[in-house]
Amino acid sequence: MVDFSVLQGDCDGQTVVSLVREVFESHEPLELVSIMTMVQKVIPFYPSLGPVAQDQLVQIVGRSFTFFSQLVSFVLSMRSDQREVRIFKTVILEVLRRGECFYQYIQELESKLERNSLNSLFFGSKLFNVLLSEINILEYLEILRVQWGKVFKESSFQDAIYGSLFVSMIILHPTLCPDIVFGQLVFISDDHCSGFKKLVKNSTLLDQRRTIRFLLLYLQLHTNLSNYRSVWAALEPLPLHKTVDLDTLLTLRSDILQEIVLRQMPRIQNSSFVLPLIRRFAECSNLDDQVCRIFVIMLRLKMDSSERKAVSKNSSFLDAVTKRLAHEDATVREKTMYVAKLVTDGQLQYDSDFSINIPELDISDISNIPDYTTLRDSEPSLEDTKALSPSTPLTQELARLEISEELEPIVFVKDLVKKFESQENKPLIPLLQSTVKLVRQKKDFPLEVGFYSSALLLHISTLNNDIDEPNFENWRINALVGLLVVTPEKVQDLQRILFNSELSLQQRMSVLTSMSFAARELRGFDNGSTIVAPQYDFPTERLPWDRPSARHQLHEDEYTNSEPVITSSHPVWRSKKLDNAAQVSNKNHFKDHAPIFFYPLAHGWLNGIELGTYDKLFKRHYMKTTAIVYQCCHPHRDYDEMTETMLQLTTQALQQGIEP
């Protein structure tokens, strides 16, 4: 029995070393009173202990979850300016970096309450908040990766707790963690992959669904026509039939992965996909391309003639076809007829070259062991890469956007405002193009633009495309982006419009999209051809003889034609830098404005969003916008706080079934 009374009153270092050795050698469970005594009396001596005693103390903490959790709680209760705080954090980090305590704690704890405490300590904010001044989120995730490495090495994964902890690890940071847990833990060896299969098998049904959903979202970034056989082998032993439904498939942007998952489903489950698919087919939603592609995969590869015939007689399917054939979009009508031809086994006569292509996958003689390297390093195919791009109101036609050369010249921003106020049933795109051009010209006159920008933001945000002008939303977004880039502080006005004005769904989506593109441009990121950003050296177009190229040619001609003569004039020195093309600056102009872009969006989400029928669609776009703005905020002195807020938002989104 260890005598802790020796720590009462004043005690020297030798006494502490002796007690640490006794506790280490005894291996007896410590009572809470003894633990708190060691926390208060022994831990502060850590820097002055010898290497052996330090190692023993770290091992003592590493084999007792109660000791570790009390140590963390004690640090949280201390003032940040106390001298001992740094010592306590050093001990906690040393315990974590050994990479063994997490597995030890899982083995130690048996009650549900204790295991929930372990889960919340490691994968909530408590432990990370304690270490926030010492490490960043990337370092913390690396520590957890090492801890999980020990678990994969030692555990047989027979307990459902492993599945719960695994999901919590991913939710801790849904952007970074999937690559860590799958790319750096699961897909590195046969042993780890087999362990993962056991982990999934013994998890609860809820954790199975969440784990496989995260796995599929990871794999869509690494699936292509070169490695699909490895993807097949990795997924085949998993209970996809219990965990994947149509909604999960529709979240995937890889048609190769969609086909693999569908083909691995047992045929008895065809009806569980086809009936919801018919309902989706009737909706003509923004996911219509994917719905039709999945329908084609089912009809071609999963259903026999009798099943297709049953679909052709289904009243819901017939109603959907009738509704879709009345759609104003010709592409929707073409997709409808193509699906209808497949359903009727080609008996429906309809001449058209339109087709819905699906990948041609050879699944014969696939090895049970995947090539793990391809599951870590491969990139999606070109077609899937296009599909993986964040969905916005912008389309590929943006690449062809050009400002017309025949625009009515506008010199002052106030005149532009008057144009918007007097505009009735006239083409709006020329006015939006003029906004882009004039605001970009006036980039060095932020006071003038700023004075009128609030009115312009309101006018542009609330415009309606009454006469169906092509690329209208694209030009609306470009105009809003131009205003935000020149006067970033006015994003607060745009946010007030978003939250307080009566806007349509399309208007709200465009407002959000403009915020994300403006944040990227201010941060110095290239938006490519998505955003039209003409460059001007002066807020008017230069005269022909005043253009840089013309003046440069003048100088060249002058010096080329001059004869070398001796004169009393001074030598003229000309720097070679004048011949170099102007370098594009990627300076970060977003840093000073990061909080006013990020926090109102975050608080808007936390306060609650409800958009009725289109609630989920809007929330998904809202979260993507917030995530883009958050990425642009780095580096910033408040980035850690923003990270905590973003984690909170992401957790809430996942709970609502919305993938950020």
C-alpha positions as CSV (number, residue, x, y, z in Angstrom):
1,M,0.0,0.0,0.0
2,V,1.5,3.3,-1.1
3,D,1.7,5.9,1.7
4,F,0.6,9.3,0.3
5,S,0.8,11.0,3.6
6,V,4.5,11.7,2.8
7,L,3.3,14.4,0.5
8,Q,1.5,16.3,3.2
9,G,3.3,19.6,4.1
10,D,6.6,20.4,2.5
11,C,8.4,17.5,0.7
12,D,11.6,17.4,-1.3
13,G,12.3,16.0,-4.7
14,Q,13.7,12.7,-3.4
15,T,10.4,12.0,-1.6
16,V,8.5,12.6,-4.8
17,V,10.8,10.3,-6.8
18,S,10.4,7.5,-4.2
19,L,6.6,7.8,-4.2
20,V,6.4,7.8,-8.0
21,R,8.5,4.6,-8.1
22,E,6.2,2.9,-5.5
23,V,3.1,3.8,-7.4
24,F,4.6,2.7,-10.7
25,E,5.6,-0.7,-9.3
26,S,2.4,-1.4,-7.3
27,H,0.1,-1.4,-10.3
28,E,-2.8,-0.9,-7.9
29,P,-5.8,1.2,-8.9
30,L,-5.5,4.6,-7.4
31,E,-8.4,6.1,-5.5
32,L,-9.6,9.6,-6.5
33,V,-8.2,11.2,-3.4
34,S,-4.8,9.7,-4.1
35,I,-5.0,10.9,-7.8
36,M,-5.8,14.4,-6.8
37,T,-3.0,14.4,-4.3
38,M,-0.5,13.4,-7.0
39,V,-2.0,16.0,-9.4
40,Q,-1.5,18.8,-7.0
41,K,1.8,17.6,-5.3
42,V,3.7,15.5,-7.8
43,I,3.0,16.8,-11.3
44,P,4.5,20.3,-10.5
45,F,7.8,18.5,-9.8
46,Y,7.9,16.9,-13.3
47,P,10.6,19.1,-14.8
48,S,13.0,18.5,-11.9
49,L,12.5,14.7,-11.9
50,G,15.1,12.5,-13.5
51,P,14.4,10.8,-16.8
52,V,13.4,7.5,-15.1
53,A,10.9,9.1,-12.7
54,Q,9.5,11.2,-15.5
55,D,8.9,8.1,-17.6
56,Q,7.3,6.3,-14.7
57,L,5.0,9.2,-14.0
58,V,3.9,9.4,-17.6
59,Q,3.2,5.7,-17.6
60,I,1.1,6.0,-14.4
61,V,-1.1,8.6,-16.0
62,G,-1.2,6.6,-19.3
63,R,-2.7,3.5,-17.6
64,S,-5.4,5.3,-15.6
65,F,-8.2,7.1,-17.4
66,T,-9.4,8.6,-14.1
67,F,-6.0,10.1,-13.5
68,F,-5.8,11.5,-17.1
69,S,-9.3,13.0,-17.0
70,Q,-8.7,14.5,-13.6
71,L,-5.5,16.0,-14.8
72,V,-7.2,17.6,-17.8
73,S,-10.1,18.9,-15.6
74,F,-7.6,20.4,-13.2
75,V,-5.8,22.3,-15.9
76,L,-9.1,23.7,-17.2
77,S,-9.8,25.0,-13.7
78,M,-6.5,26.8,-13.5
79,R,-5.9,30.4,-14.5
80,S,-3.9,30.5,-17.8
81,D,-1.3,32.8,-16.2
82,Q,-0.3,30.3,-13.5
83,R,3.3,29.0,-13.8
84,E,2.3,25.4,-13.4
85,V,-0.1,25.3,-16.3
86,R,2.7,24.8,-18.8
87,I,4.1,21.9,-16.7
88,F,0.7,20.1,-16.6
89,K,0.2,20.5,-20.4
90,T,3.7,19.1,-21.0
91,V,2.8,16.0,-19.0
92,I,-0.5,15.6,-20.9
93,L,1.2,15.9,-24.3
94,E,3.9,13.4,-23.3
95,V,1.2,10.9,-22.3
96,L,-0.6,11.4,-25.6
97,R,2.6,11.3,-27.8
98,R,3.5,7.9,-26.4
99,G,0.6,6.6,-28.5
100,E,-0.7,4.0,-26.1
101,C,-3.0,5.5,-23.6
102,F,-6.2,5.6,-25.8
103,Y,-6.2,1.8,-26.2
104,Q,-5.4,1.3,-22.6
105,Y,-8.3,3.5,-21.5
106,I,-10.7,1.6,-23.8
107,Q,-9.6,-1.7,-22.2
108,E,-9.9,-0.2,-18.7
109,L,-13.5,1.3,-19.0
110,E,-16.5,-0.9,-19.0
111,S,-19.6,1.1,-18.1
112,K,-21.4,3.1,-20.8
113,L,-21.1,6.3,-18.8
114,E,-17.3,5.9,-18.6
115,R,-17.0,5.2,-22.3
116,N,-19.1,8.2,-23.1
117,S,-16.7,10.3,-21.0
118,L,-13.7,8.9,-23.0
119,N,-15.4,9.7,-26.2
120,S,-16.2,13.3,-25.2
121,L,-12.8,13.9,-23.8
122,F,-10.8,12.8,-26.8
123,F,-13.2,13.8,-29.6
124,G,-15.1,16.7,-28.0
125,S,-13.5,20.1,-27.4
126,K,-12.3,19.5,-23.8
127,L,-8.9,18.0,-24.4
128,F,-8.1,20.0,-27.5
129,N,-9.0,23.2,-25.7
130,V,-6.6,22.4,-22.9
131,L,-3.8,21.9,-25.5
132,L,-4.8,24.8,-27.8
133,S,-1.9,27.0,-26.8
134,E,0.6,24.2,-27.4
135,I,-0.6,22.5,-30.6
136,N,-2.9,23.2,-33.6
137,I,-5.6,21.0,-34.9
138,L,-3.3,19.2,-37.4
139,E,-0.9,18.2,-34.7
140,Y,-3.8,17.0,-32.5
141,L,-5.1,14.9,-35.3
142,E,-1.7,13.4,-35.8
143,I,-1.6,12.5,-32.1
144,L,-4.9,10.7,-32.5
145,R,-3.7,8.9,-35.6
146,V,-0.8,7.5,-33.7
147,Q,-3.2,6.4,-30.9
148,W,-5.5,4.7,-33.4
149,G,-2.5,3.0,-34.8
150,K,-2.0,1.2,-31.5
151,V,-5.7,0.3,-31.5
152,F,-5.5,-1.3,-35.0
153,K,-2.4,-3.1,-34.0
154,E,-3.7,-4.6,-30.7
155,S,-7.5,-4.8,-30.8
156,S,-9.8,-7.5,-32.2
157,F,-12.6,-5.0,-32.5
158,Q,-15.2,-7.3,-30.9
159,D,-16.8,-4.4,-28.9
160,A,-19.2,-1.9,-30.5
161,I,-17.4,0.9,-28.6
162,Y,-14.8,1.0,-31.4
163,G,-17.3,1.9,-34.0
164,S,-18.7,4.7,-31.9
165,L,-15.2,6.1,-31.3
166,F,-14.2,5.7,-34.9
167,V,-17.2,7.8,-36.1
168,S,-16.5,10.4,-33.4
169,M,-13.0,10.7,-34.7
170,I,-14.2,11.5,-38.2
171,I,-16.8,14.0,-37.0
172,L,-14.1,15.8,-35.0
173,H,-13.0,17.3,-38.3
174,P,-15.0,15.9,-41.3
175,T,-12.7,17.7,-43.8
176,L,-9.3,16.4,-42.6
177,C,-10.2,13.2,-40.7
178,P,-11.5,11.0,-43.5
179,D,-8.1,11.2,-45.2
180,I,-6.4,10.4,-41.9
181,V,-8.5,7.4,-40.8
182,F,-8.9,5.8,-44.2
183,G,-5.8,7.0,-46.1
184,Q,-3.4,6.7,-43.2
185,L,-4.9,4.0,-41.0
186,V,-7.3,1.6,-42.8
187,F,-5.8,1.4,-46.3
188,I,-2.2,0.8,-45.4
189,S,-2.1,-3.0,-44.9
190,D,-4.2,-6.2,-44.9
191,D,-4.2,-6.3,-41.1
192,H,-5.5,-2.8,-40.7
193,C,-8.1,-3.4,-43.5
194,S,-9.3,-6.6,-41.8
195,G,-9.5,-4.8,-38.5
196,F,-11.7,-2.1,-40.1
197,K,-14.0,-4.8,-41.5
198,K,-14.4,-6.3,-38.0
199,L,-14.9,-2.8,-36.5
200,V,-17.8,-2.2,-38.9
201,K,-19.3,-5.6,-38.5
202,N,-19.5,-5.3,-34.7
203,S,-20.7,-1.7,-34.7
204,T,-24.3,-0.6,-34.1
205,L,-26.4,-0.2,-37.2
206,L,-26.3,3.6,-36.8
207,D,-22.5,3.6,-36.5
208,Q,-22.3,1.3,-39.5
209,R,-24.3,3.7,-41.6
210,R,-22.3,6.7,-40.6
211,T,-18.9,4.9,-41.1
212,I,-19.8,3.6,-44.5
213,R,-21.2,7.0,-45.5
214,F,-17.9,8.6,-44.6
215,L,-16.0,5.8,-46.4
216,L,-17.9,6.4,-49.6
217,L,-17.4,10.1,-49.5
218,Y,-13.6,9.4,-49.1
219,L,-13.5,6.9,-51.9
220,Q,-15.3,9.2,-54.4
221,L,-12.2,11.3,-54.3
222,H,-10.0,8.3,-55.1
223,T,-12.0,6.3,-57.6
224,N,-11.3,6.1,-61.3
225,L,-11.2,3.6,-64.2
226,S,-7.7,2.5,-63.2
227,N,-8.4,1.4,-59.6
228,Y,-12.2,0.6,-59.5
229,R,-11.3,-3.1,-59.0
230,S,-9.5,-2.2,-55.8
231,V,-12.5,-0.1,-54.7
232,W,-14.7,-3.1,-55.4
233,A,-12.5,-5.4,-53.3
234,A,-12.5,-2.9,-50.4
235,L,-16.3,-2.5,-50.3
236,E,-17.3,-6.1,-51.0
237,P,-17.0,-7.4,-47.4
238,L,-18.9,-4.5,-45.9
239,P,-22.7,-4.6,-45.1
240,L,-23.7,-2.1,-47.9
241,H,-27.1,-3.7,-48.1
242,K,-27.9,-2.6,-44.5
243,T,-26.3,0.9,-44.6
244,V,-26.7,2.4,-48.1
245,D,-30.0,3.9,-49.4
246,L,-30.9,6.1,-52.4
247,D,-30.2,9.3,-50.5
248,T,-26.7,8.1,-49.7
249,L,-26.0,7.2,-53.3
250,L,-27.2,10.7,-54.4
251,T,-24.7,12.4,-52.2
252,L,-21.9,10.7,-54.3
253,R,-20.5,12.5,-57.3
254,S,-18.6,9.6,-58.8
255,D,-20.7,7.6,-61.3
256,I,-18.1,4.8,-61.1
257,L,-18.5,4.5,-57.3
258,Q,-22.3,4.7,-57.6
259,E,-22.3,1.7,-60.1
260,I,-20.0,-0.3,-57.8
261,V,-22.2,0.2,-54.8
262,L,-25.4,-0.7,-56.8
263,R,-23.9,-3.8,-58.3
264,Q,-22.9,-5.1,-54.9
265,M,-26.4,-4.8,-53.6
266,P,-28.4,-8.1,-53.5
267,R,-31.1,-8.3,-56.2
268,I,-33.8,-8.7,-53.5
269,Q,-33.2,-5.0,-52.6
270,N,-34.1,-3.7,-56.1
271,S,-37.5,-2.6,-55.0
272,S,-36.1,-0.6,-52.1
273,F,-34.2,1.5,-54.6
274,V,-36.6,1.6,-57.6
275,L,-39.7,2.9,-55.7
276,P,-37.9,5.9,-54.1
277,L,-36.1,6.4,-57.5
278,I,-39.5,6.8,-59.2
279,R,-40.5,9.4,-56.7
280,R,-37.2,11.3,-57.3
281,F,-37.7,10.9,-61.0
282,A,-40.9,12.8,-60.8
283,E,-39.4,15.7,-58.9
284,C,-37.0,17.0,-61.6
285,S,-34.8,18.4,-58.9
286,N,-31.2,19.7,-59.1
287,L,-30.1,16.1,-58.7
288,D,-32.0,14.9,-61.8
289,D,-28.8,14.0,-63.7
290,Q,-27.8,11.6,-60.9
291,V,-31.3,10.3,-60.5
292,C,-31.5,9.4,-64.2
293,R,-28.0,7.9,-64.2
294,I,-28.8,5.7,-61.2
295,F,-32.1,4.7,-62.9
296,V,-30.2,3.7,-66.0
297,I,-27.7,1.6,-64.0
298,M,-30.6,-0.2,-62.3
299,L,-32.5,-0.8,-65.5
300,R,-29.4,-2.1,-67.4
301,L,-27.5,-4.0,-64.8
302,K,-29.7,-4.9,-61.9
303,M,-33.2,-5.6,-63.3
304,D,-34.5,-8.3,-65.5
305,S,-37.2,-8.0,-68.2
306,S,-40.0,-8.8,-65.8
307,E,-38.9,-6.2,-63.3
308,R,-38.6,-3.6,-66.0
309,K,-42.1,-4.5,-67.3
310,A,-43.5,-4.0,-63.7
311,V,-41.9,-0.5,-63.7
312,S,-43.5,0.3,-67.1
313,K,-46.9,-0.4,-65.6
314,N,-46.3,1.4,-62.3
315,S,-48.8,4.3,-62.1
316,S,-46.3,6.6,-60.3
317,F,-43.8,6.0,-63.1
318,L,-46.3,6.8,-65.8
319,D,-47.4,10.0,-63.9
320,A,-43.7,11.0,-63.6
321,V,-43.2,10.5,-67.4
322,T,-46.2,12.6,-68.2
323,K,-45.1,15.4,-65.9
324,R,-41.5,15.4,-67.2
325,L,-42.6,15.4,-70.9
326,A,-44.4,18.7,-70.2
327,H,-41.2,20.2,-68.8
328,E,-39.9,23.4,-70.5
329,D,-36.3,22.0,-70.6
330,A,-35.7,19.9,-73.6
331,T,-32.9,18.0,-71.8
332,V,-35.4,16.8,-69.2
333,R,-37.7,15.6,-71.9
334,E,-34.8,13.7,-73.6
335,K,-33.7,12.1,-70.4
336,T,-37.3,11.0,-69.8
337,M,-37.7,9.3,-73.2
338,Y,-34.3,7.6,-72.8
339,V,-35.3,6.1,-69.5
340,A,-38.7,5.2,-70.9
341,K,-37.1,3.3,-73.8
342,L,-35.0,1.3,-71.4
343,V,-38.1,0.5,-69.2
344,T,-40.0,-0.8,-72.3
345,D,-37.0,-2.8,-73.5
346,G,-36.8,-0.6,-76.6
347,Q,-40.4,-1.1,-77.6
348,L,-41.0,2.6,-77.3
349,Q,-40.2,4.2,-80.7
350,Y,-38.4,7.5,-80.4
351,D,-35.7,8.7,-82.7
352,S,-33.0,10.6,-80.9
353,D,-29.2,10.5,-80.5
354,F,-29.5,11.4,-76.8
355,S,-28.0,8.9,-74.4
356,I,-27.2,8.6,-70.7
357,N,-23.8,7.0,-70.4
358,I,-22.7,4.8,-67.5
359,P,-19.2,3.4,-66.8
360,E,-18.3,0.0,-68.4
361,L,-16.8,-1.9,-65.5
362,D,-15.3,-5.4,-65.7
363,I,-15.9,-7.1,-62.4
364,S,-14.8,-10.6,-63.3
365,D,-12.0,-12.3,-61.4
366,I,-11.5,-9.4,-58.9
367,S,-8.9,-10.1,-56.2
368,N,-10.0,-10.1,-52.6
369,I,-7.0,-7.9,-51.7
370,P,-7.1,-4.4,-53.0
371,D,-4.1,-2.3,-54.1
372,Y,-4.0,0.0,-51.1
373,T,-1.7,2.5,-52.8
374,T,-4.4,3.3,-55.3
375,L,-7.0,3.8,-52.6
376,R,-4.7,6.4,-51.0
377,D,-3.1,8.2,-53.9
378,S,-5.5,8.0,-56.9
379,E,-7.5,10.9,-58.0
380,P,-11.1,10.8,-59.5
381,S,-11.6,10.6,-63.2
382,L,-12.0,13.8,-65.2
383,E,-15.7,13.4,-65.5
384,D,-16.1,12.8,-61.8
385,T,-13.9,15.8,-61.0
386,K,-16.4,18.0,-62.8
387,A,-19.2,16.4,-60.8
388,L,-17.2,16.9,-57.5
389,S,-17.0,20.6,-58.0
390,P,-19.2,22.5,-55.5
391,S,-22.7,22.9,-56.9
392,T,-23.5,26.6,-57.4
393,P,-25.8,28.5,-59.7
394,L,-22.9,29.0,-62.0
395,T,-22.5,26.6,-65.0
396,Q,-19.8,25.8,-67.4
397,E,-21.1,28.6,-69.6
398,L,-19.3,31.0,-67.3
399,A,-16.1,30.3,-69.1
400,R,-17.6,32.0,-72.1
401,L,-18.8,35.1,-70.3
402,E,-17.5,38.3,-71.8
403,I,-18.4,42.0,-71.2
404,S,-20.0,43.4,-74.3
405,E,-18.1,46.1,-76.2
406,E,-21.3,48.0,-77.0
407,L,-22.2,48.9,-73.4
408,E,-23.6,52.4,-72.8
409,P,-20.7,54.3,-71.2
410,I,-21.3,55.1,-67.5
411,V,-18.7,57.4,-65.7
412,F,-20.1,57.8,-62.2
413,V,-21.4,55.1,-59.8
414,K,-24.4,57.4,-59.0
415,D,-25.5,57.2,-62.6
416,L,-25.3,53.4,-62.4
417,V,-27.7,53.5,-59.3
418,K,-30.1,55.7,-61.3
419,K,-30.1,53.2,-64.1
420,F,-31.1,50.4,-61.7
421,E,-33.8,52.5,-60.2
422,S,-35.3,53.4,-63.6
423,Q,-35.0,49.9,-65.1
424,E,-38.4,48.4,-65.9
425,N,-38.9,45.4,-68.2
426,K,-35.7,46.1,-70.0
427,P,-32.7,43.7,-70.5
428,L,-30.8,43.6,-67.2
429,I,-27.6,41.9,-68.3
430,P,-26.1,45.0,-70.0
431,L,-26.6,46.8,-66.7
432,L,-25.0,44.0,-64.7
433,Q,-22.1,44.0,-67.1
434,S,-21.8,47.7,-66.7
435,T,-21.7,47.2,-63.0
436,V,-18.8,44.7,-63.3
437,K,-16.9,47.0,-65.6
438,L,-17.4,50.3,-63.7
439,V,-16.8,48.9,-60.2
440,R,-13.6,47.2,-61.3
441,Q,-12.5,50.4,-63.0
442,K,-13.2,52.3,-59.7
443,K,-11.2,49.9,-57.5
444,D,-8.9,52.7,-56.4
445,F,-11.9,54.9,-55.5
446,P,-13.5,52.9,-52.7
447,L,-15.1,55.9,-51.2
448,E,-17.2,56.5,-54.3
449,V,-18.1,52.9,-54.7
450,G,-18.7,52.4,-51.0
451,F,-21.1,55.4,-50.8
452,Y,-23.4,53.8,-53.4
453,S,-22.7,50.1,-52.8
454,S,-25.4,49.4,-50.2
455,A,-28.0,50.6,-52.7
456,L,-26.4,48.6,-55.5
457,L,-26.2,45.4,-53.4
458,L,-29.9,45.7,-52.6
459,H,-30.9,46.4,-56.2
460,I,-28.8,43.6,-57.7
461,S,-29.8,41.0,-55.0
462,T,-33.5,41.5,-55.5
463,L,-33.5,41.6,-59.3
464,N,-35.9,39.2,-61.1
465,N,-35.2,37.6,-64.5
466,D,-38.6,38.4,-65.8
467,I,-37.7,38.1,-69.5
468,D,-35.6,34.9,-69.1
469,E,-32.2,36.4,-70.1
470,P,-29.5,33.8,-70.5
471,N,-26.7,33.7,-67.9
472,F,-28.6,36.2,-65.8
473,E,-27.6,34.6,-62.5
474,N,-24.0,34.4,-63.6
475,W,-23.9,38.1,-64.2
476,R,-25.7,38.9,-61.0
477,I,-23.0,37.0,-59.1
478,N,-20.2,38.7,-61.0
479,A,-21.7,42.1,-60.2
480,L,-22.0,41.3,-56.5
481,V,-18.5,39.9,-56.4
482,G,-17.1,43.0,-57.9
483,L,-18.8,45.2,-55.3
484,L,-17.5,43.0,-52.4
485,V,-14.0,42.9,-53.7
486,V,-13.8,46.7,-54.0
487,T,-15.6,47.4,-50.7
488,P,-15.3,44.2,-48.6
489,E,-16.7,45.8,-45.5
490,K,-20.1,46.1,-47.3
491,V,-20.5,42.3,-47.0
492,Q,-22.4,43.2,-43.8
493,D,-25.1,44.9,-45.9
494,L,-25.3,41.9,-48.2
495,Q,-25.7,39.6,-45.1
496,R,-28.5,41.8,-43.8
497,I,-30.2,41.5,-47.2
498,L,-29.8,37.7,-47.1
499,F,-31.2,37.3,-43.6
500,N,-33.8,40.1,-43.5
501,S,-35.2,40.5,-47.0
502,E,-37.8,38.5,-48.8
503,L,-35.7,36.7,-51.4
504,S,-36.4,33.8,-53.6
505,L,-34.4,30.6,-53.3
506,Q,-32.4,31.5,-56.4
507,Q,-31.6,35.0,-55.1
508,R,-30.4,33.6,-51.8
509,M,-28.2,31.0,-53.6
510,S,-26.7,33.7,-55.8
511,V,-26.0,35.9,-52.8
512,L,-24.2,33.1,-51.0
513,T,-22.2,32.2,-54.0
514,S,-21.0,35.8,-54.5
515,M,-19.7,35.8,-50.9
516,S,-17.7,32.7,-51.4
517,F,-16.1,33.9,-54.7
518,A,-15.4,37.4,-53.2
519,A,-13.7,35.8,-50.3
520,R,-11.5,33.7,-52.6
521,E,-10.5,36.6,-54.7
522,L,-9.7,38.8,-51.7
523,R,-7.7,35.9,-50.3
524,G,-5.6,35.8,-53.5
525,F,-7.0,32.6,-54.9
526,D,-7.7,32.3,-58.6
527,N,-11.3,31.9,-59.5
528,G,-10.3,31.1,-63.1
529,S,-12.8,32.0,-65.8
530,T,-15.7,31.8,-63.3
531,I,-15.5,35.4,-62.3
532,V,-15.0,38.2,-64.9
533,A,-12.4,40.5,-63.4
534,P,-11.1,42.9,-66.0
535,Q,-8.0,44.9,-64.9
536,Y,-7.7,48.6,-65.4
537,D,-4.7,50.9,-64.6
538,F,-7.0,53.9,-64.4
539,P,-10.7,54.3,-64.0
540,T,-11.1,55.2,-67.7
541,E,-10.0,53.3,-70.7
542,R,-6.6,54.6,-71.9
543,L,-6.2,56.3,-75.2
544,P,-4.4,54.3,-77.9
545,W,-1.1,56.2,-77.6
546,D,-1.3,56.0,-73.8
547,R,-1.4,52.3,-73.5
548,P,1.7,50.6,-72.0
549,S,2.4,48.6,-75.1
550,A,2.4,51.6,-77.3
551,R,4.6,53.7,-75.0
552,H,7.1,50.8,-74.7
553,Q,7.3,50.5,-78.5
554,L,7.9,54.3,-78.7
555,H,10.9,54.0,-76.4
556,E,12.3,51.0,-78.2
557,D,12.0,52.8,-81.6
558,E,13.7,55.8,-80.2
559,Y,16.8,53.9,-78.9
560,T,16.9,51.5,-81.9
561,N,17.1,54.3,-84.5
562,S,19.5,56.6,-82.7
563,E,23.1,56.7,-83.9
564,P,25.9,56.3,-81.3
565,V,27.5,59.7,-81.1
566,I,29.6,61.4,-78.4
567,T,27.8,64.2,-76.8
568,S,27.9,66.1,-73.5
569,S,24.6,64.7,-72.4
570,H,24.2,62.5,-69.4
571,P,24.0,58.7,-69.9
572,V,20.5,57.2,-69.8
573,W,20.1,54.1,-67.6
574,R,17.2,51.9,-68.3
575,S,16.3,49.0,-66.0
576,K,15.7,45.6,-67.5
577,K,12.8,45.3,-65.1
578,L,10.8,47.5,-67.4
579,D,10.9,44.7,-70.0
580,N,9.4,42.2,-67.6
581,A,5.7,41.5,-67.7
582,A,3.7,42.8,-64.7
583,Q,3.6,40.1,-62.0
584,V,0.2,39.1,-60.7
585,S,0.0,39.8,-57.0
586,N,-1.5,37.1,-54.7
587,K,-1.6,39.4,-51.7
588,N,-4.0,38.4,-48.9
589,H,-6.6,41.3,-48.8
590,F,-9.1,39.1,-46.9
591,K,-7.3,38.9,-43.5
592,D,-8.7,42.1,-42.2
593,H,-12.2,41.3,-43.2
594,A,-12.3,37.6,-42.3
595,P,-14.4,38.0,-39.1
596,I,-17.2,40.0,-40.8
597,F,-17.4,37.4,-43.6
598,F,-17.3,34.3,-41.4
599,Y,-19.1,35.0,-38.1
600,P,-22.4,36.4,-39.4
601,L,-22.7,33.3,-41.6
602,A,-21.9,31.0,-38.7
603,H,-24.3,32.8,-36.3
604,G,-27.0,32.7,-39.0
605,W,-26.7,28.9,-39.1
606,L,-26.7,28.6,-35.3
607,N,-29.8,30.8,-35.0
608,G,-31.6,28.4,-37.2
609,I,-32.5,28.3,-40.9
610,E,-35.9,27.1,-42.2
611,L,-36.7,27.2,-45.9
612,G,-39.6,24.7,-46.2
613,T,-39.5,22.5,-49.2
614,Y,-36.0,23.5,-50.3
615,D,-34.6,23.6,-46.8
616,K,-32.0,20.8,-47.3
617,L,-30.9,22.1,-50.7
618,F,-30.3,25.6,-49.3
619,K,-28.6,24.4,-46.2
620,R,-26.2,22.3,-48.2
621,H,-25.2,25.4,-50.3
622,Y,-25.1,27.5,-47.1
623,M,-22.6,25.1,-45.5
624,K,-20.4,25.0,-48.6
625,T,-20.3,28.8,-48.7
626,T,-19.4,28.9,-45.0
627,A,-16.7,26.3,-45.5
628,I,-15.1,28.2,-48.4
629,V,-15.1,31.4,-46.4
630,Y,-13.6,29.5,-43.4
631,Q,-10.8,28.2,-45.6
632,C,-10.0,31.7,-46.8
633,C,-9.7,32.9,-43.2
634,H,-6.4,31.2,-42.7
635,P,-4.1,32.6,-41.4
636,H,-5.8,34.8,-38.9
637,R,-5.3,35.4,-35.2
638,D,-8.8,34.2,-34.4
639,Y,-8.5,31.1,-36.7
640,D,-8.6,28.7,-33.8
641,E,-11.8,30.2,-32.5
642,M,-13.2,30.0,-36.1
643,T,-12.2,26.4,-36.2
644,E,-14.1,25.6,-33.1
645,T,-17.2,27.4,-34.5
646,M,-16.8,25.6,-37.8
647,L,-16.6,22.2,-36.0
648,Q,-19.9,23.1,-34.2
649,L,-21.6,24.0,-37.5
650,T,-20.3,20.9,-39.2
651,T,-21.6,18.7,-36.3
652,Q,-25.0,20.2,-36.5
653,A,-25.1,19.9,-40.2
654,L,-24.2,16.2,-40.1
655,Q,-26.9,15.6,-37.4
656,Q,-29.4,17.1,-39.9
657,G,-28.2,14.8,-42.7
658,I,-26.4,17.6,-44.5
659,E,-22.9,16.8,-45.8
660,P,-20.7,20.0,-45.7
